[in-house]
Amino acid sequence: MIWFLTIPVIFFLTFKNVIESDLMWINGASNGDFLEWVSAIFVALLLSCLISLVPVGIALLIGSIPKTKGVTLKEYDLMSLFEKDGISGRFFLGIGSIDGIEYYFWYRRNKDNSISGGKTERSEDVQIYETDKKPKMITYQTDYKNKYVKYFIWLIGVDKRGSTNCWNPDFCIPKGSIKEGYSL
């Protein structure tokens, strides 16, 4: 945030220097005509924006330095899906692909007792645990490893990494739910 306070100063000084320079009064007149004013404003605006990229870049760089970790955001109960078409049993996660990308398909019960479905891209970051407990989906959000960073980062930097988008959920499903060598 402190870096953004320099931007109005950059704009003021750039406009002041462009207007006071010889750029505006090319013909030696005391006041420039309309086209000279427009071109001076355009040049000052362009230069101000280019120079302002420096403090914005510094703020983004400083904001990306603190280390982050994933902390539990919410836990949802997973709903089981029943297989049909001559196949017996039930499962909690479906695996399929869309346009060549593999996904885990799931249904969960929300806090308001509604049921929502979704998909999670299959990757090494998605953890599936077989437990004796109730099947659930655990979502995560971003938090800083140093607990004081979140109170002061807004003063000196801008963290654009996001809070929930970079953490894949974990799934806890009943033992024996994963079928190996499954062929249709």
Contacts in CASP RR format, 6 or more apart in sequence:
PFRMAT RR
TARGET T0000
AUTHOR 0000-0000-0000
METHOD contacts of the structure
MODEL  1
MIWFLTIPVIFFLTFKNVIESDLMWINGASNGDFLEWVSAIFVALLLSCL
ISLVPVGIALLIGSIPKTKGVTLKEYDLMSLFEKDGISGRFFLGIGSIDG
IEYYFWYRRNKDNSISGGKTERSEDVQIYETDKKPKMITYQTDYKNKYVK
YFIWLIGVDKRGSTNCWNPDFCIPKGSIKEGYSL
1 59 0 8 1.000
1 154 0 8 1.000
1 155 0 8 1.000
1 156 0 8 1.000
1 157 0 8 1.000
1 158 0 8 1.000
2 155 0 8 1.000
2 156 0 8 1.000
2 157 0 8 1.000
3 55 0 8 1.000
3 56 0 8 1.000
3 57 0 8 1.000
3 58 0 8 1.000
3 59 0 8 1.000
3 62 0 8 1.000
3 156 0 8 1.000
3 157 0 8 1.000
4 55 0 8 1.000
4 56 0 8 1.000
4 59 0 8 1.000
6 52 0 8 1.000
6 55 0 8 1.000
7 52 0 8 1.000
7 55 0 8 1.000
7 56 0 8 1.000
10 48 0 8 1.000
10 51 0 8 1.000
10 52 0 8 1.000
10 55 0 8 1.000
11 48 0 8 1.000
11 52 0 8 1.000
14 44 0 8 1.000
14 47 0 8 1.000
14 48 0 8 1.000
14 51 0 8 1.000
15 41 0 8 1.000
15 44 0 8 1.000
15 48 0 8 1.000
18 24 0 8 1.000
18 40 0 8 1.000
18 43 0 8 1.000
18 44 0 8 1.000
18 47 0 8 1.000
19 40 0 8 1.000
19 44 0 8 1.000
23 40 0 8 1.000
23 43 0 8 1.000
24 32 0 8 1.000
24 36 0 8 1.000
24 37 0 8 1.000
24 40 0 8 1.000
25 31 0 8 1.000
25 32 0 8 1.000
25 36 0 8 1.000
26 36 0 8 1.000
59 156 0 8 1.000
59 157 0 8 1.000
59 158 0 8 1.000
60 157 0 8 1.000
60 158 0 8 1.000
60 160 0 8 1.000
62 156 0 8 1.000
62 157 0 8 1.000
62 158 0 8 1.000
63 153 0 8 1.000
63 156 0 8 1.000
63 157 0 8 1.000
63 158 0 8 1.000
63 159 0 8 1.000
63 160 0 8 1.000
64 159 0 8 1.000
64 160 0 8 1.000
64 161 0 8 1.000
66 144 0 8 1.000
66 145 0 8 1.000
66 146 0 8 1.000
66 149 0 8 1.000
66 153 0 8 1.000
66 159 0 8 1.000
67 144 0 8 1.000
67 145 0 8 1.000
67 146 0 8 1.000
68 142 0 8 1.000
68 143 0 8 1.000
68 144 0 8 1.000
68 145 0 8 1.000
68 161 0 8 1.000
69 142 0 8 1.000
69 143 0 8 1.000
69 144 0 8 1.000
69 145 0 8 1.000
70 140 0 8 1.000
70 141 0 8 1.000
70 142 0 8 1.000
70 143 0 8 1.000
70 167 0 8 1.000
71 140 0 8 1.000
71 141 0 8 1.000
71 142 0 8 1.000
71 143 0 8 1.000
72 138 0 8 1.000
72 139 0 8 1.000
72 140 0 8 1.000
73 139 0 8 1.000
73 140 0 8 1.000
73 141 0 8 1.000
73 164 0 8 1.000
74 111 0 8 1.000
74 138 0 8 1.000
74 139 0 8 1.000
75 136 0 8 1.000
75 137 0 8 1.000
75 138 0 8 1.000
75 139 0 8 1.000
76 108 0 8 1.000
76 109 0 8 1.000
76 110 0 8 1.000
76 136 0 8 1.000
76 137 0 8 1.000
76 138 0 8 1.000
76 139 0 8 1.000
77 108 0 8 1.000
77 109 0 8 1.000
77 134 0 8 1.000
77 135 0 8 1.000
77 136 0 8 1.000
77 137 0 8 1.000
78 92 0 8 1.000
78 93 0 8 1.000
78 106 0 8 1.000
78 107 0 8 1.000
78 108 0 8 1.000
78 109 0 8 1.000
78 135 0 8 1.000
78 136 0 8 1.000
78 137 0 8 1.000
78 171 0 8 1.000
78 172 0 8 1.000
78 173 0 8 1.000
79 92 0 8 1.000
79 107 0 8 1.000
79 108 0 8 1.000
79 109 0 8 1.000
79 115 0 8 1.000
80 90 0 8 1.000
80 91 0 8 1.000
80 92 0 8 1.000
80 135 0 8 1.000
81 90 0 8 1.000
81 91 0 8 1.000
81 92 0 8 1.000
81 94 0 8 1.000
81 107 0 8 1.000
82 89 0 8 1.000
82 90 0 8 1.000
83 89 0 8 1.000
83 90 0 8 1.000
83 91 0 8 1.000
87 184 0 8 1.000
91 177 0 8 1.000
91 179 0 8 1.000
92 106 0 8 1.000
92 135 0 8 1.000
92 171 0 8 1.000
92 173 0 8 1.000
92 174 0 8 1.000
92 177 0 8 1.000
93 104 0 8 1.000
93 105 0 8 1.000
93 106 0 8 1.000
93 128 0 8 1.000
93 171 0 8 1.000
93 173 0 8 1.000
93 177 0 8 1.000
94 104 0 8 1.000
94 105 0 8 1.000
94 106 0 8 1.000
95 102 0 8 1.000
95 103 0 8 1.000
95 104 0 8 1.000
95 105 0 8 1.000
95 122 0 8 1.000
96 102 0 8 1.000
96 103 0 8 1.000
96 105 0 8 1.000
97 103 0 8 1.000
98 119 0 8 1.000
101 121 0 8 1.000
101 122 0 8 1.000
102 121 0 8 1.000
102 122 0 8 1.000
103 119 0 8 1.000
103 120 0 8 1.000
103 121 0 8 1.000
103 122 0 8 1.000
104 119 0 8 1.000
104 120 0 8 1.000
104 121 0 8 1.000
104 122 0 8 1.000
104 126 0 8 1.000
104 171 0 8 1.000
105 117 0 8 1.000
105 118 0 8 1.000
105 119 0 8 1.000
106 117 0 8 1.000
106 118 0 8 1.000
106 119 0 8 1.000
106 120 0 8 1.000
106 137 0 8 1.000
106 171 0 8 1.000
107 115 0 8 1.000
107 116 0 8 1.000
107 117 0 8 1.000
107 118 0 8 1.000
108 115 0 8 1.000
108 116 0 8 1.000
108 117 0 8 1.000
108 137 0 8 1.000
109 115 0 8 1.000
110 116 0 8 1.000
120 126 0 8 1.000
120 168 0 8 1.000
120 169 0 8 1.000
121 168 0 8 1.000
123 168 0 8 1.000
125 168 0 8 1.000
126 168 0 8 1.000
126 169 0 8 1.000
126 170 0 8 1.000
126 171 0 8 1.000
127 168 0 8 1.000
127 170 0 8 1.000
127 171 0 8 1.000
128 170 0 8 1.000
128 171 0 8 1.000
128 172 0 8 1.000
128 173 0 8 1.000
128 178 0 8 1.000
129 170 0 8 1.000
129 171 0 8 1.000
129 172 0 8 1.000
129 173 0 8 1.000
130 172 0 8 1.000
130 173 0 8 1.000
130 174 0 8 1.000
130 175 0 8 1.000
130 176 0 8 1.000
130 177 0 8 1.000
130 178 0 8 1.000
131 172 0 8 1.000
131 173 0 8 1.000
131 174 0 8 1.000
131 175 0 8 1.000
132 174 0 8 1.000
132 175 0 8 1.000
133 172 0 8 1.000
134 172 0 8 1.000
135 171 0 8 1.000
135 172 0 8 1.000
135 173 0 8 1.000
135 174 0 8 1.000
135 177 0 8 1.000
136 171 0 8 1.000
136 172 0 8 1.000
137 169 0 8 1.000
137 170 0 8 1.000
137 171 0 8 1.000
137 172 0 8 1.000
138 169 0 8 1.000
138 170 0 8 1.000
138 171 0 8 1.000
138 172 0 8 1.000
139 164 0 8 1.000
139 167 0 8 1.000
139 169 0 8 1.000
140 164 0 8 1.000
140 167 0 8 1.000
140 168 0 8 1.000
140 169 0 8 1.000
140 170 0 8 1.000
141 163 0 8 1.000
141 164 0 8 1.000
141 167 0 8 1.000
142 161 0 8 1.000
142 162 0 8 1.000
142 163 0 8 1.000
142 164 0 8 1.000
142 166 0 8 1.000
142 167 0 8 1.000
143 150 0 8 1.000
144 150 0 8 1.000
144 153 0 8 1.000
153 159 0 8 1.000
END
